Structure formats: C-alpha cells, structure tokens
Amino acid sequence: QKEVEQNSGPLSVPEGAIASLNCTYSDRGSQSFFWYRQYSGKSPELIMFIYSNGDKEDGRFTAQLNKASQYVSLLIRDSQPSDSATYLCAVNNMGGGNKLTFGTGTQLKVEL
Amino acid sequence: GAVVSQHPSWVICKSGTSVKIECRSLDFQATTMFWYRQFPKQSLMLMATSNEGSKATYEQGVEKDKFLINHASLTLSTLTVTSAHPEDSSFYICSAVQRSYEQYFGPGTRLTVT
C-alpha cells in the first residue's frame, strides 16, 4: 500500500506566524510532490509542487523536500486568516501513471 | 492558465434517474482526466482515470456500469451517474493533467439524489 500521511490537525497558529505542515510518504520511488489547498465545500487548488530535494519558494509559501527521509513540508509565512483551510499533500508514485496519492489533509486555522 | 470547469455546479435528481457531469479543460489539452468523489469531512476518493480516446480505468470497488465515463476529446470528459440513489449523493470533482503529473481541479459538482 503506497501511503501518504499527514497529521489531521487542526493546526492553530496566530495571524502573522509561520505555519508548518508536514507530510511523509512510503514509496521511495516517488518523483513529484504537490500541495493543494481546499477550502470547506470547495475543490482543491494547486499551490505548490516540488520535484527536487531542497526548498522551493513561491511568495509566502515554501515547499521543502527530503527524499532520503521521505518527507515533504509546506511553510506558510505571515499566515493570514484567509489561509485557514485543509492542506492536502499529494505524491506521484512510480508506475502509477499520472495518478496522485493524496494524504487525508491537515486542517489549518489561523487565528486573529 | 490551467483552468478546469465543471457543469453543473450542483444538481438535484430523483432516485432512479441519470445525471451527466461535464469536465472541461479551458486553456490546455488534457489527455488524462480524473474523477474523484468526496463525502463530507472525508478525503478525496479517486473513482477513475479518463484517457482521451480509450476506455476509462476504474478504481477497485467503483462500479463501471454505474459511473459511465467518456473522454471524447482532449478538453472534455463526462461522468454519467446512472440510476442514481441517495447513497450516490456526494461532491464529484474532476481534475485534468496539464504536464508532468500536475493536476488541476474543476470546481466540483454537488449531487443530491432524493
């Protein structure tokens, strides 16, 4: 079973703080890693993807990948109440074609 | 770029009837689209992979005769829920692959079967 695991949360952070969301995956052959944001009642929105070890920054978001530890994270700087949502980690597994395996998501609450 | 639309956004139908949901990639061609279902407070569940010009591939436990998928062109895939029952009420979401496994989701279709 190729799994992607996330802490369901909720993760509560104060406005302006850094939110750190974590994800581990079991398939060592995974090549591509994605973070999606899903607001309640809405569909997921792609916010970041990363393919190589290290950090990738896009605005307030930084994705971090460590293939040796099978770990990918998402940092959100200067968290805003509008960042409150469920964040889904997704991984493309070897031999899975274009399919992604999704984690169950981490609920983030940014408090005023 | 990478915009995916779905129609309708919500639908209410009577038990035993069929409902068709359309998924379109508006600004790119997608040889592969996916159909997901999501129940309240649960994670996405992949139902099937839709490939342009070929039969869909269904995930284990998904009835292919109940959930008919047609991927007639590089920008359009349809999901038809046949003989719908109340337990089919859910949020149906499609996604389209633009490149290198990047999936972009449509806004979803909320189906209620009465």
Interface residues (C-beta under 8 A of the other chain):
Chain A: Q31 S32 F34 Y36 K42 S43 P44 E45 L46 F49 Y51 L88 A90 N92 G97 N98 K99 L100 F102 G103 T104 G105
Chain B: A2 T32 F34 S43 L44 L46 T49 I93 V97 S100 Y101 E102 Q103 Y104 F105 G106 P107 G108
